Each structure stands twice: as structure tokens, then as C-alpha cells.
Amino acid sequence: MNRSTVTNYELLLSNFSSQLGFEICKFYYELLNNNSIGFFEIPQICRKYTPTQEVFIGLILSILTFSTLVGNILIIIAVTLVKKLQTPSNLLIVNLATSDLLVSGIVLPFAIIFQLKGFWPFSEFLCDTFILSDVLLCTCSILSLCIISIDRYFAITRPLQYASKRTTGRISIMIVSVWVLAGLISVPPFIGWKEKFVKNECKYSDSLSYQIYATFGAFYVPLFIMLFLYGKILLLAKRIANLDLKQRSQKTSRRNSTVVFSNHNTTENRKPSLQQTMNCSFIQHDHRESNDKSEEMAFSKRYTITKLYNRTSMNLYKKSKLSSEVKAIKTLGIIMGCFTICWCPFFIIQLTIPIAKALGQDPNFVPPTVIEIFLWLGYFNSFLNPIIYAKFNRDFRTPFKEILLFRCRTINRRMRSESYVEQYGMMNRRRSTLDVTYNNTARKMTKTREDFNNSLRFSRK
């Protein structure tokens, strides 16, 4: 077909109805697929965006893809390098980062081209690969979040029983099960629910039965499980907080009553009676025994202070562990909130359109632009997960910083020092307070012993 024919079609396109214009644009894309014309020879009215819009949108989506790629690579490198992060539970986070990394590396480049051109410029095989990778990896990312919430739930509600069962082998089985379930959701469209390929189009299956199967398996059921478990975690955390507050109030009231009783006794014993003075003469005059008793009292006081210090250290350790669990709950809650906001609109649309089609309604009642925005909002969730961990989890924030500054060799040393400061910094301050208390007590006991010896000398005279 010569250039004059193409020019005539351009004139028809500018003068006739939208339906005819659609057919003419379709003709242009057929010429493009046959390499008869170039992409920039297609009339502007047949293009989805203006050149300026294409550059701007392409730049934004490319930055999103690159940032998602880098962020998830940082998570994988951090767990690989930092010994503190090499725990069975963090394997689930690595699995989440791996699926998000593959989304950014395999799915998003094709999605960007598809978004900018407005049609599928590749073959049927690449379309099937794109759809399979999209459904498989996004489903794997969602199911990984579900498995992480289950793991966190058992770690908080059954810490002793679950700690012995939280082995690398069992976590690996959980990860494999995630990929198997994701495969069972993504493969069926290419076996029984496959639709005929239309040139320049690449879309998900519109089969109502498949969409019910896929949306419930990939989103609605995992979402219900995560919301249910996170609700139970919040109720348990609230119950523990109320119990801890109640115990603290009881300890405070008990301490205040002890102080009042001690002051009352001190006031009564400030002026010894004559009988108490006379009883001093019946006390043994052996200075060794009195010194032994004083030493026993001092030892008893030292033992009490040491016991108090050990108890304080243990309480601070428990508080630090509880604080880490609270941070994990907070991080999990933020991840779940972002996940729900990002993916919920898309899956609602994906289920609504086939239902409308099955009921005989127009399936195009939702504008294509809205569907595209909801789809990219779901892709955006893969970008958010590394940012959430970097912002709200110090165990990941410090390694990210060190890796970006190319200080990988000193990561473990810096992590050890920060962990020591976090766990024992408060204990050191408490230790100095206990030392001051011990020294004051020792001085008081020395003064008491001197007063006792003076009273013995007075009784001898």
C-alpha cells in the first residue's frame, strides 16, 4: 500500500465518526505490525498520548520500576550480608522481596511499553508470558504478605511453642507452598480458560468462573486471613498493655505503702527507750561477733542489691524484646494497610466487569484509564514494601544505609554496636544508679556499726 492511500485514510479519520475512526486506527496498527510504516507515522489522533505526555509518563513509570528494583535488591543483599538478619522469619521477607524484584524486572518493562503505546506490539507468545508472569508474581507477593502475617501471629501468641518449630526447613516449605499456590492460580488461563488471541491486544481472561477463582485465591481469602490475624494480634497487644499497666500500678502502690511504713518505724526508733539502752548491756561484747553480724548484714544488703540489679536487667531485656515485637506489629500493620489500599480497587474491578458481562450489561462501563490507574496502583505496592522496612525497621534501615554508602564490610560491626546500645544502654544507666544506692547503703551501715560499737563501750563503762 502506497503513501497516498495512507494519506487518504488520515483524511477519512479526521472527517468521520468515532467508530470509523477506530477502524482506521486499527488499520494503521496493522500496517505498523507489518512494518509498512513506523510508529511515529501513525496519526496523532490514533495515539494514546501526545509526545510530551509519553515522555513524562514514561519517565515516571521508569523511575518507579528502577526504584522497585533497587529497593528489593537492597533487602536481599541486607539479609545476605548481615548475620543478625539471617533468621528463618526473614526468609519470608526475602521471598517477598524476590517476587517484587521479579515484578519490576520482568512485568513492569512490558507494562510500560503497553501503557505508552496503547496496544500490544509483540507476539502472542510474549503476551502469554507477560500475563503468566504478572499473575504469578503479583499473587506470590500477596501470598507472601499473608504468610508473613501468619508467622508473626504465631510468634506473638505462642512464642515458646512456635520458636522451636520456626526452623529454616519449615519456613522453606511455607515459601514453596506460596509459589505452588501462585502457580495454581496463574496457569489455568493457559489450559482451560484460555481465550483467542486478538492482534494488538493482550488482556486477562474475562471468564467469570476464572475471575472468581483467581480473585478469591489471590486476594480476597489472603486479605481476610491477614485482617483476622492482625485484629487478634492487636487485641492481644492491648490485653498485654493493660495487664502491664495494672502490674505497674500495683507495684507503685506497694512501694508507696512500704515507704510509709519504713518512715513510721524510723520515727519511732529515733529516740531509744531506757529499756532498749539497758538491753545493750546483755549483748555479747565480742567485737568479732558484732563485726561478723555487720558483715552478714552488709553481705545480705549486697546480695539484695545484686538480685535487684539482675531483676532489673532481665526486665529491661524483656522490655527490649517486647519493644521489638511492637515495632514488628507496627511494621506489619503499615504493610497490610498499604497492601489493601493498593490492590483492593483493582481486584474489585476485575470481579465486577465479568459479573456485569455475565448479566448482559455493558462491560465497558468502567473507563480504561481507571482500570490502568488501579493496575499501576497494585504495581506500586511492590515499590512500597522496601520503603516501609527502611522507614520503620531499624534492623533494615542501617544495612540499607551502609550498602548505599558502599560500607558493606563494617555492617555487622555497626549492627552489633547498635544492638548493644539498644539492649544495654539503659542497663548501664541503671547500673550507675544501683552503684550509687549501694555506696550510700554501705556508708549508712558503717555509721550504724560505729554507733553500735560506741554504745557497747558506753555500756561497759
C-alpha positions as CSV (number, residue, x, y, z in Angstrom):
1,M,0.0,0.0,0.0
2,N,1.4,3.3,-1.1
3,R,1.7,6.6,0.9
4,S,-1.3,8.2,-0.9
5,T,-3.6,5.5,0.5
6,V,-2.3,6.2,4.0
7,T,-2.9,9.9,3.5
8,N,-6.4,9.3,2.3
9,Y,-7.1,7.3,5.5
10,E,-5.8,10.2,7.5
11,L,-8.4,12.5,5.9
12,L,-11.1,9.9,6.5
13,L,-10.0,9.7,10.1
14,S,-10.4,13.5,10.6
15,N,-13.9,13.6,9.0
16,F,-15.8,10.5,10.0
17,S,-17.4,9.1,13.2
18,S,-15.5,7.6,16.1
19,Q,-16.4,4.0,15.1
20,L,-15.0,4.6,11.6
21,G,-12.0,6.3,13.3
22,F,-11.4,3.3,15.4
23,E,-11.4,1.0,12.4
24,I,-9.0,3.3,10.6
25,C,-6.6,3.4,13.6
26,K,-6.8,-0.4,13.7
27,F,-5.7,-0.3,10.0
28,Y,-2.8,1.9,10.9
29,Y,-1.7,-0.5,13.6
30,E,-1.9,-3.4,11.2
31,L,0.4,-1.5,8.9
32,L,2.7,-1.0,11.8
33,N,2.7,-4.7,12.7
34,N,3.6,-5.5,9.0
35,N,6.5,-3.0,9.2
36,S,4.9,-1.0,6.4
37,I,5.0,2.2,8.5
38,G,6.8,3.4,11.6
39,F,5.3,4.2,14.9
40,F,5.7,7.9,14.5
41,E,3.9,7.8,11.2
42,I,0.7,6.9,13.0
43,P,-1.6,10.0,13.1
44,Q,-1.7,11.7,16.5
45,I,-5.4,11.1,16.9
46,C,-4.7,7.4,16.9
47,R,-2.1,7.6,19.6
48,K,-2.9,7.4,23.3
49,Y,-0.7,10.2,24.4
50,T,1.0,13.3,22.9
51,P,4.8,13.1,22.6
52,T,5.2,15.3,25.7
53,Q,2.8,13.1,27.7
54,E,4.6,10.0,26.6
55,V,8.0,11.3,27.8
56,F,6.6,12.4,31.1
57,I,4.6,9.2,31.9
58,G,7.4,7.0,30.6
59,L,9.9,8.8,32.9
60,I,7.7,8.4,35.9
61,L,7.0,4.7,35.3
62,S,10.7,4.1,34.6
63,I,11.7,5.7,37.9
64,L,9.1,3.6,39.7
65,T,10.4,0.4,38.1
66,F,14.0,1.2,38.8
67,S,13.3,2.2,42.4
68,T,11.3,-1.0,43.0
69,L,14.2,-3.0,41.5
70,V,16.8,-1.3,43.7
71,G,14.8,-1.4,46.9
72,N,14.1,-5.1,46.8
73,I,17.7,-5.8,45.8
74,L,18.7,-3.9,49.0
75,I,16.5,-6.2,51.1
76,I,18.1,-9.4,49.6
77,I,21.6,-8.1,50.0
78,A,21.0,-6.9,53.6
79,V,19.8,-10.3,54.7
80,T,22.6,-12.0,52.8
81,L,25.3,-9.8,54.5
82,V,24.0,-9.1,58.0
83,K,24.2,-12.0,60.4
84,K,21.6,-10.6,62.7
85,L,19.0,-10.7,59.8
86,Q,19.8,-14.3,58.9
87,T,16.8,-15.7,60.7
88,P,14.2,-18.1,59.5
89,S,11.4,-15.5,59.7
90,N,13.4,-13.1,57.5
91,L,13.5,-15.7,54.7
92,L,9.8,-14.9,54.2
93,I,10.8,-11.2,53.8
94,V,13.4,-12.3,51.2
95,N,10.8,-14.3,49.4
96,L,8.5,-11.2,49.3
97,A,11.4,-9.1,48.0
98,T,12.2,-11.7,45.4
99,S,8.7,-11.7,44.0
100,D,8.6,-7.9,44.0
101,L,12.0,-7.8,42.3
102,L,10.8,-10.1,39.5
103,V,7.7,-8.0,39.1
104,S,9.9,-4.9,38.5
105,G,12.4,-6.8,36.3
106,I,10.0,-8.9,34.1
107,V,6.5,-7.5,34.3
108,L,6.9,-3.7,34.5
109,P,9.1,-3.2,31.4
110,F,6.4,-4.8,29.2
111,A,3.7,-2.9,31.1
112,I,5.4,0.4,30.4
113,I,5.5,-0.2,26.7
114,F,1.9,-1.5,26.7
115,Q,0.8,1.6,28.6
116,L,2.6,4.1,26.4
117,K,1.7,2.7,23.0
118,G,-1.9,1.8,23.9
119,F,-1.7,-1.5,22.1
120,W,0.3,-4.8,22.4
121,P,3.1,-4.6,19.8
122,F,4.5,-8.1,20.5
123,S,3.6,-11.7,19.6
124,E,1.0,-14.0,21.2
125,F,3.8,-15.9,23.0
126,L,5.1,-12.8,24.7
127,C,1.6,-11.8,25.6
128,D,1.1,-15.2,27.3
129,T,4.4,-14.9,29.1
130,F,3.5,-11.3,30.2
131,I,0.1,-12.4,31.6
132,L,1.5,-15.5,33.3
133,S,4.4,-13.6,34.9
134,D,2.1,-10.8,36.0
135,V,-0.4,-13.1,37.7
136,L,2.2,-15.5,39.1
137,L,4.5,-12.9,40.6
138,C,1.8,-10.5,42.0
139,T,0.0,-13.4,43.5
140,C,3.2,-14.7,45.1
141,S,3.8,-11.2,46.5
142,I,0.3,-11.1,48.0
143,L,0.5,-14.7,49.4
144,S,4.0,-13.8,50.9
145,L,2.4,-11.0,52.9
146,C,-0.2,-13.5,54.1
147,I,2.4,-16.0,55.2
148,I,4.4,-13.2,57.0
149,S,1.3,-12.2,59.0
150,I,0.7,-15.9,59.9
151,D,4.3,-16.2,61.1
152,R,4.1,-13.0,63.1
153,Y,0.8,-14.1,64.7
154,F,2.2,-17.4,66.0
155,A,5.5,-15.7,67.1
156,I,3.5,-13.3,69.3
157,T,0.7,-15.5,70.5
158,R,2.7,-18.7,71.0
159,P,6.3,-17.6,71.4
160,L,7.7,-20.6,73.3
161,Q,5.9,-23.3,71.3
162,Y,6.4,-21.7,67.9
163,A,10.1,-20.8,68.5
164,S,11.1,-24.4,68.4
165,K,9.1,-25.1,65.2
166,R,10.3,-22.0,63.4
167,T,13.1,-23.7,61.6
168,T,14.6,-23.0,58.2
169,G,13.2,-26.2,56.8
170,R,9.6,-25.4,57.7
171,I,9.9,-21.8,56.5
172,S,11.3,-23.2,53.2
173,I,8.2,-25.4,53.0
174,M,6.0,-22.4,53.5
175,I,7.8,-20.5,50.8
176,V,7.5,-23.4,48.3
177,S,3.7,-23.7,49.1
178,V,3.4,-19.9,48.3
179,W,4.9,-20.4,44.8
180,V,2.8,-23.6,44.2
181,L,-0.4,-21.8,45.1
182,A,0.5,-18.8,42.9
183,G,1.2,-21.3,40.1
184,L,-2.2,-22.9,40.5
185,I,-3.8,-19.5,40.2
186,S,-1.8,-18.2,37.2
187,V,-1.6,-21.3,35.0
188,P,-5.3,-22.3,34.4
189,P,-6.0,-19.5,31.8
190,F,-3.5,-21.2,29.5
191,I,-5.1,-24.6,30.0
192,G,-8.8,-24.4,30.2
193,W,-9.8,-20.8,30.4
194,K,-7.6,-19.5,27.5
195,E,-9.3,-17.1,25.1
196,K,-8.5,-16.5,21.5
197,F,-5.6,-14.1,21.0
198,V,-6.6,-10.8,19.2
199,K,-3.8,-8.9,17.5
200,N,-2.6,-5.8,19.2
201,E,-4.5,-6.8,22.4
202,C,-3.2,-8.5,25.5
203,K,-5.6,-8.8,28.4
204,Y,-6.6,-11.0,31.3
205,S,-9.2,-13.7,30.9
206,D,-12.8,-12.3,31.1
207,S,-14.2,-15.7,32.2
208,L,-16.4,-15.2,35.3
209,S,-15.5,-18.6,36.7
210,Y,-11.8,-18.0,36.4
211,Q,-12.0,-14.5,37.9
212,I,-13.9,-15.8,40.9
213,Y,-11.3,-18.5,41.3
214,A,-8.4,-16.2,40.8
215,T,-9.5,-13.1,42.7
216,F,-10.6,-15.1,45.8
217,G,-7.5,-17.2,45.7
218,A,-5.1,-14.4,45.1
219,F,-6.6,-11.6,47.1
220,Y,-9.9,-11.9,49.0
221,V,-9.0,-15.0,51.0
222,P,-5.5,-13.8,51.9
223,L,-6.9,-10.4,52.8
224,F,-9.5,-11.9,55.1
225,I,-6.8,-14.1,56.8
226,M,-4.5,-11.1,57.3
227,L,-7.2,-8.8,58.7
228,F,-8.4,-11.5,61.0
229,L,-4.9,-12.4,62.3
230,Y,-3.9,-8.8,62.7
231,G,-7.1,-8.0,64.6
232,K,-6.3,-10.8,67.0
233,I,-2.7,-9.5,67.4
234,L,-4.0,-6.0,68.2
235,L,-6.4,-7.4,70.8
236,L,-3.6,-9.5,72.4
237,A,-1.3,-6.5,72.4
238,K,-4.0,-4.3,74.0
239,R,-4.6,-7.0,76.6
240,I,-0.8,-7.3,77.4
241,A,-0.6,-3.5,77.6
242,N,-3.5,-3.3,80.1
243,L,-2.0,-6.1,82.2
244,D,1.4,-4.4,82.3
245,L,-0.2,-1.1,83.3
246,K,-2.2,-2.9,86.1
247,Q,1.0,-4.6,87.4
248,R,2.9,-1.3,87.3
249,S,0.1,0.4,89.3
250,Q,0.1,-2.4,91.9
251,K,3.9,-2.2,92.3
252,T,3.7,1.6,92.7
253,S,1.1,1.4,95.4
254,R,3.0,-1.4,97.2
255,R,6.2,0.6,97.0
256,N,4.4,3.7,98.5
257,S,3.0,1.7,101.3
258,T,6.4,0.3,102.1
259,V,7.9,3.8,102.2
260,V,5.2,5.0,104.6
261,F,5.8,2.0,106.9
262,S,9.5,2.5,106.8
263,N,9.2,6.2,107.8
264,H,6.9,5.3,110.6
265,N,9.4,2.9,112.1
266,T,12.3,5.3,111.7
267,T,10.4,7.9,113.6
268,E,9.6,5.6,116.4
269,N,13.3,4.4,116.7
270,R,14.8,7.8,116.5
271,K,14.8,8.1,120.4
272,P,15.7,4.8,122.0
273,S,14.0,4.0,125.3
274,L,15.7,3.3,128.6
275,Q,14.8,-0.4,128.3
276,Q,16.5,-0.6,124.9
277,T,19.6,1.1,126.4
278,M,19.7,-1.4,129.3
279,N,19.3,-4.3,126.8
280,C,22.6,-3.2,125.2
281,S,24.4,-4.5,128.3
282,F,23.2,-8.0,127.7
283,I,24.6,-8.1,124.2
284,Q,27.7,-10.1,123.7
285,H,30.8,-8.0,124.0
286,D,32.8,-9.8,121.5
287,H,33.7,-7.4,118.7
288,R,34.3,-10.3,116.3
289,E,30.7,-11.4,116.6
290,S,29.4,-7.9,116.2
291,N,31.7,-7.4,113.2
292,D,30.5,-10.8,111.7
293,K,26.9,-9.7,112.1
294,S,27.7,-6.4,110.5
295,E,29.4,-8.2,107.6
296,E,26.5,-10.6,107.3
297,M,24.1,-7.6,107.1
298,A,26.4,-5.9,104.6
299,F,26.6,-9.2,102.5
300,S,22.8,-9.5,102.7
301,K,22.4,-6.0,101.5
302,R,24.9,-6.5,98.7
303,Y,23.1,-9.7,97.7
304,T,19.8,-7.9,97.7
305,I,21.2,-5.1,95.5
306,T,22.8,-7.7,93.2
307,K,19.5,-9.5,93.0
308,L,17.7,-6.2,92.3
309,Y,20.2,-5.4,89.5
310,N,19.8,-8.8,87.9
311,R,16.0,-8.5,88.1
312,T,16.2,-5.0,86.6
313,S,18.5,-6.3,83.8
314,M,16.0,-9.1,83.0
315,N,13.1,-6.6,83.0
316,L,14.9,-4.3,80.6
317,Y,15.8,-7.2,78.3
318,K,12.1,-8.3,78.3
319,K,11.1,-4.7,77.6
320,S,13.5,-4.5,74.7
321,K,12.2,-7.8,73.3
322,L,8.6,-6.5,73.7
323,S,9.6,-3.3,72.0
324,S,10.9,-5.2,69.0
325,E,7.7,-7.1,68.8
326,V,5.7,-3.9,69.0
327,K,7.8,-2.5,66.2
328,A,7.2,-5.6,64.1
329,I,3.4,-5.3,64.8
330,K,3.5,-1.7,63.6
331,T,5.5,-2.5,60.5
332,L,3.2,-5.4,59.7
333,G,0.1,-3.1,60.1
334,I,1.5,-0.5,57.8
335,I,2.4,-3.1,55.2
336,M,-1.1,-4.5,55.4
337,G,-2.7,-1.1,55.1
338,C,-0.7,-0.2,52.0
339,F,-1.4,-3.6,50.5
340,T,-5.1,-3.2,51.0
341,I,-5.2,0.3,49.6
342,C,-3.1,-0.6,46.6
343,W,-4.7,-3.9,45.5
344,C,-8.3,-3.6,46.6
345,P,-9.6,-1.3,43.8
346,F,-8.1,-3.4,41.1
347,F,-9.5,-6.7,42.3
348,I,-12.9,-5.2,42.8
349,I,-12.9,-4.1,39.2
350,Q,-11.5,-7.4,38.0
351,L,-14.5,-9.2,39.6
352,T,-17.1,-6.6,38.7
353,I,-16.5,-6.5,35.0
354,P,-17.1,-10.3,34.3
355,I,-20.2,-10.2,36.6
356,A,-21.6,-7.3,34.5
357,K,-20.8,-9.1,31.3
358,A,-22.5,-12.3,32.5
359,L,-25.6,-10.3,33.4
360,G,-25.8,-8.8,29.9
361,Q,-24.6,-5.4,31.0
362,D,-22.0,-3.3,29.1
363,P,-18.6,-4.5,30.3
364,N,-17.1,-1.1,29.3
365,F,-18.9,0.9,32.0
366,V,-15.5,1.4,33.7
367,P,-13.2,3.7,31.7
368,P,-10.0,2.1,30.6
369,T,-8.0,4.9,32.2
370,V,-9.5,3.9,35.6
371,I,-8.5,0.3,35.2
372,E,-5.0,1.3,34.2
373,I,-4.6,3.5,37.3
374,F,-5.8,0.7,39.6
375,L,-3.4,-1.8,37.9
376,W,-0.4,0.5,38.4
377,L,-1.6,1.2,42.0
378,G,-1.2,-2.5,42.6
379,Y,2.3,-2.5,41.0
380,F,3.1,0.4,43.3
381,N,2.7,-1.9,46.3
382,S,5.9,-3.7,45.2
383,F,7.7,-0.3,45.4
384,L,6.3,0.5,48.9
385,N,7.4,-2.7,50.8
386,P,11.2,-1.9,50.9
387,I,10.4,1.7,51.8
388,I,8.3,0.6,54.8
389,Y,11.0,-1.7,56.0
390,A,13.6,1.0,55.6
391,K,11.5,3.6,57.5
392,F,10.0,1.6,60.3
393,N,12.5,-1.3,60.9
394,R,16.0,-0.3,62.2
395,D,17.4,-3.7,61.5
396,F,16.9,-3.0,57.8
397,R,17.4,0.8,57.9
398,T,21.1,0.6,59.0
399,P,22.1,-2.0,56.4
400,F,20.4,-0.1,53.6
401,K,22.4,3.0,54.6
402,E,25.7,1.1,54.8
403,I,25.1,-0.7,51.5
404,L,24.3,2.6,49.7
405,L,27.4,4.1,51.1
406,F,29.5,1.1,50.0
407,R,30.5,0.2,53.5
408,C,29.5,-3.5,53.4
409,R,32.5,-4.7,55.3
410,T,31.5,-2.8,58.5
411,I,27.8,-3.7,58.5
412,N,28.0,-6.4,61.1
413,R,30.2,-4.4,63.4
414,R,27.9,-1.4,63.3
415,M,24.8,-3.6,63.8
416,R,26.4,-5.2,66.9
417,S,27.3,-1.8,68.4
418,E,23.7,-0.5,67.8
419,S,22.2,-3.7,69.2
420,Y,24.4,-3.4,72.3
421,V,23.5,0.3,72.9
422,E,19.8,-0.5,72.4
423,Q,19.7,-3.5,74.8
424,Y,22.3,-2.5,77.4
425,G,22.5,1.3,77.2
426,M,19.6,1.7,79.7
427,M,21.1,-1.1,81.8
428,N,24.3,0.8,82.1
429,R,22.5,3.9,83.3
430,R,20.6,1.7,85.7
431,R,23.8,0.1,86.9
432,S,25.2,3.5,87.8
433,T,22.1,4.3,89.8
434,L,22.4,0.9,91.7
435,D,26.1,1.6,92.4
436,V,25.2,4.9,94.0
437,T,22.5,3.2,96.0
438,Y,24.9,0.5,97.1
439,N,27.6,3.1,98.2
440,N,25.0,5.1,100.2
441,T,23.8,1.9,101.9
442,A,27.4,0.8,102.7
443,R,28.1,4.2,104.3
444,K,24.9,4.1,106.4
445,M,25.8,0.5,107.6
446,T,29.3,1.7,108.5
447,K,27.9,4.5,110.5
448,T,25.4,2.1,112.2
449,R,28.3,-0.2,113.1
450,E,30.3,2.7,114.6
451,D,27.2,3.8,116.7
452,F,26.7,0.2,117.8
453,N,30.4,-0.1,119.0
454,N,30.1,3.2,120.8
455,S,27.0,2.0,122.6
456,L,28.9,-1.1,123.6
457,R,31.8,1.0,125.0
458,F,29.3,3.2,126.9
459,S,27.6,0.1,128.4
460,R,31.0,-1.3,129.6
461,K,31.7,1.9,131.4
